[in-house]
Amino acid sequence: MEINNNNTTSTLKISKVNNEEKNDEIIQDISDEVWNLCHIPEVILPGIDDEIKSFIGTANWDGTAKIWNIITNELYANLTDHFGRVNCIIPIPKYFFPDAIIATGGNDKTIKFWNIQTKTCIKSIEHHTSYVGCLVHLSQYDNKNFSEIIASGSFDHTVRIINFVTGELISTLNHANTVLCILYLPDIVESKSIIATGGWEYNVQIWDVKSKNKIFSFPQLNQSFIPSLIHLSDYVVSGKNDIIVSSCNGGTLNAWSVSKKEEVFSLKTHTSNCLIYMKGFDKNNSDIFASVGSTNKVYEIFIWKASTEQKIANFKLNTVSVYYSIIYLKVDDQDILITGNAKGNLEILKLKQLESDK
């Protein structure tokens, strides 16, 4: 597939703020394993007028979800109502609740909702028959500005569509194996009802949640499971912003055009555990994303530019461990990547651009 895009920058170079080998900030021993991360915007605490934009949440295999201020590296909340591992964590828009809320899913088969200010569980929903592995908020579902619908993926081989305000199970999308990741694609059809799923079926499946139909599947990828999917939502190719990227444990990244139902490119890389779209990183480059993984037990973050199909930066990580999650956020104009790993650590990389040819 030929790529015609609106990215005009020919050179983009990225470095850590301090480019020494061991400069990265590490929050150590926060749990047994950090399995998932999320950024929590719009947190307002008692006595503080401004929103705090530097909070992140971690889903941990010691049975906790934790809330951190990554500017101070301080623990704000330790949430402990799950029984067994916590596998996923997402923020819920404040439109539905007066305070900041997160949702978590775990091995106890439940999805729990937490008030960040009071540090308490306010709701628990159980519709799965096995572990809850992933969550996504269908933020614009049915053309609403603020949808109350989430999708949850599970080891019971299903995706459940749930109204998190009422707790009602709306529908079930059956899969042949464990679902490890769900990606919401609101710009594909007018009803804003399309999702992509990946997992142990070794392919990427595109579903219409409203009709409950699987539209099509992208082909199997080297018989390798798919742990992560991202949507390059601001990246326009041939007039459409429909490019998604999947990782697999077989050492490739695959980009797909949802509208054309075809592969855009395949990149040989490390064994990739997870991906993140670096949306807003550079105004002239809407196609930057990062992967974290390993080659011969060397653990690194690679930063990629989709339009050139090239790796533009790589950073060696300090902990010799499997990295399960990565997030990107911008705090006070500082670009930050945060990873979580099997040693129970968070590693924080602050980035800067060295050169950008306009």
N, C-alpha and C positions, 0 to 999 in steps of 0.2 A: 504493500500500500504506500503510495507516494504521500508525503506529508507536506502540506502547504500551511504555514502558520503565520501568526502575527508577532512572533518574537524576533526582534531586530538585533538584540545584543549578540555579538559574536564571541565575546570573551567575558567570562565571569569566574573570578578566583575567590576562594573562600579560605579563611584561616580561623583557628581558634584565637580568642582575644589575647591570651598568653600562649605562645606557640611552643612552650617547653613541653617535653615529653610527658611529665607527670603533673601538669597544672590543674587538671580537672577537679571540680568539686565532687566529693563522694559522700553520700549519706549512708553509713554502714549499718549492717545488722538490724534492719528495720523489721525483718520477718524471716521466715524460712525461705521463701521464694517470692519475688515480685512478678506476678503473672500479667498484670495489665495496669495501664495508666490512663488518666484523663486530666485535662485542664478544666478547672472549675471557675468560670467567669462570674462576675456580678455577686461577689460575696460581700455583704455589709454586716459588720459586727457591731454590737452595742457600744456606743460611745465613739464610733468612728464614722465620720460623715461620708467619706469617699469609698467607692467600691474597691475591694482588694482584688487585683487581677493576677496575683502571683500564687494562688492556691492550686495545688494538684492533688488528685486522689490516687491511691494505689490499692489494687486488689491483690491480696496476699494469701499464700498457701498455709499460713498459720491460722487461718480462719478469721482474719480481720480485714477491714478496709481502714485505711489511714488517710488523713488529710494533712498536707504539708504546706508550709510557706517556704517556697524555694528561694526567696530572697534572703531569708534569715536561716534557712535549713532547719527550721524548728517544726516539731510535731504539734499540730493544732488539735487533732481529734483522733481517737482510737475507737473504732466502731466494731462491736464484738458480738452481735446477735446471730450471726451465721453459725451453723454447726458443720464444720468441715471447711475445705478449701474455698476461698473466694476467687472466682475466675475472671470476672469482668466488672467494669465500673464505667458509668457515663453520667454526665450532668443532665439535669432536667430544667428547661427554661422556667424562669420565675413567674411567667404568666399564670401558671396553674396554682402556685402556692405563694404565700407572702414572704417566705424565706428561701434561701438557696437550698436546692435539693439535689441529691445524687441517687442513682439506682445502681444496685449491685446484684450479681447472680453467682450462685455457688453450687457446691456439691450436695447441699441439702435440698436441691431441686427448687429452691425459692428465688424469687426476685424481691429484693427489699429496697425500700425507699427511706432515705435518711434526711433529717433536717440538720444542715451544717451548723447553724447557729446554736441549736439546743443539743446537738450531738446525740440525737435519739433516732431510733427506727420508728417511722410513723405509719408504715404500711408494709405488709408482706403478702405476696401473691404466689400461689403454687398451681401451675398448670402442666408442668413437665413431669415425666416419670423417671428421669435421670438427671445428671448434672446439667446445670445451665452454664454454657460455655461462652456466649457472646450476646451482646445487647446493642440495639441501635434505636434511636428515636426517629420516627418517621415524621419529621417536623412540619412538613407541608402536605401531608396526606389528605386526599380528597379536596385539594385546593384551599385548605384552611391556612391562615397565617400562623396559627399556633395549634398544632394537632396534639391530641391526647393519646396517640397510638405509638406503641413500641413494638419492635420485633425481637424475639429472643431465640437463639439457636442452642441446640442441646445435643448431648450424647444419646438421647432417645431417638435420634435421626429425624427430628422435626424442627421446623421454625414455627413458633406460635405468634400470632398477631393479637395483641392485648390492648385494651383500653386501660391505661394505668390509673385513671381517675376513678372509674367504677370497678376495676378489677375484672371486667368481663373478658372472656376468651372469645375473640371474634372469628378466628379461623386458624386452621392448621395446614402447613405446607409440608408434605411428607417427602423425605429424602431416603436414599438407600444406605446412608452411613452418617457418622457424626458430623455435625455442622460446627466448624471452628470460627467462621467469620461471616458477618453480614455487612453489606454496603448499601446505603440508601442512595438512590439516583433520582432526585426529584425533578430533574430537567428533561427527562427522556420522553414522557407522555404528559398530556394535559392534566390528567387526574393525579399526577405526582405519586404514582403507586408502584414504581418499579424498584426492586431490590436485586442485588447480586449476592450469591452465597458461595462459600468455598469450604472445603474440609477434606474428609477421608474418602470422598468419591473421586478424587483426582481430577476434577474438572471445575470450571466456573459456570454456575447456573444463573440464568436471568429469569426472574419471576415477576408476574403482575399480581400484586397482593390483592387488588380489588376483585379480580376474576378468579383468583386462587390457581392460576395456570402457570406452569413452567413454559416460558416462551421459547427458549432454546438453551443449549449448553455449548460452551467453548470446549474444544477437544481435550482429551486427557493429556497431562503434562508429565512425560517421563515417568509415569506411574508414581508420582510424588504427591504427597498431601499438600494442601494449600492452607497455610495458617493466616494469611493477611491479604486484604484487598484495599486499594485506595482509588478514589476518583479524582482526576486532575480537573477539577470543576471550573477553573478559570482559563484553562488551556483550550483554545479553539482551533480545530483542524477542519478545513473544508466547510466552515460555517457552523460546525457543531462542537459542543463541549462534552463529548461522550466517551472520552478515552479513560479506561480503567486499567490498573496495573495489578497483577497478582504475583505473589512470591510463592516459592515452593522449596521443599527441602532437597531438591535435586540440583540446585546450583544455577537456576535461571530465574530471570524476571521476564514476565510476558505482558505486553500491552495489547489491549483489545479495543476495537471500535464497536460499541454496542449497537449503533444504528446500522452499520454495514455487516455486522456479525462476522468479523474477520480479525485475524491477528495483525497488529500494526508493526511490532518488532519483538524480538527476543534477545535478551542480554545475558551473556554468560557472566556469572558473578560468584560470590561466596554462597555458602548454604544460608539462605536468607530466612530468618525467623519472622521478621515483621517489617512493615513499610510505614512511612508517613509522608503525606503531601505537605510541602513547605509553602502553603498558601500565603501570599503576601510578603514573602521573603525579599523579593526584588520586583519593583514595578515594571521593569522591562523584560522580566522572565517569569512567565506564569506556569512553567513546566518543570519546576525544580522539585525533586522528591528525594527522600533518603531511605536507605535500607540498612539494617543491622544484621550481622551474621558472622560466620567464621570460615576460615580456610586453614586447614592443618592446625587447629586449635589457636589460631591468631584471630582475636575478636576485634572487629572494626565496624565503623559507620562509613558507608559509601554515600556520596551525594551525586545525583544524576541529573542530566538535562535531557528531557524526553525528545525534543525536536532534533537534537544532534545524535541521540542514542549513545551518549558518552558519559563516563564518570568524570566529574570535574573536581572532586575532592575526596579524600579518605582520611579518617582519624582512627588511630589505634586506641582501643579501650583498655583501661587499666586492670580490670578484673578478669581473670581467666575463668570464664563461666559462660553458660548459655544465656543469651539476652532474649527475653521473651517479648519486650514491648519498647516502643519509642513514641514520644510525642514531640511536637514542635509548638512553641509559643513565642510571642513577642511581648516583652514587659519593659515599659519605658524605653521603647525603640531598641531594646537589646534582643537579638535573635538567640534563642535557646533551644537546644535539643536535650532531652532527658531520656535516659534508658533505665530499664529495670531488669535485674538478672536473677539467676538461680541461687546466687550466694546471698540474696536478700539485700542487695545494695541498689541505690540510685546513683547514677553517674550523670553529672550536669556539665554540658559543653556550651560555652558562650562563644558565638561566632561573629566574625566580621568579614566584610567584603574587601578584598585587596585591590581589585581592579575590575572596572566595568566599562567596556568600550561602548559609548553611546552612538 
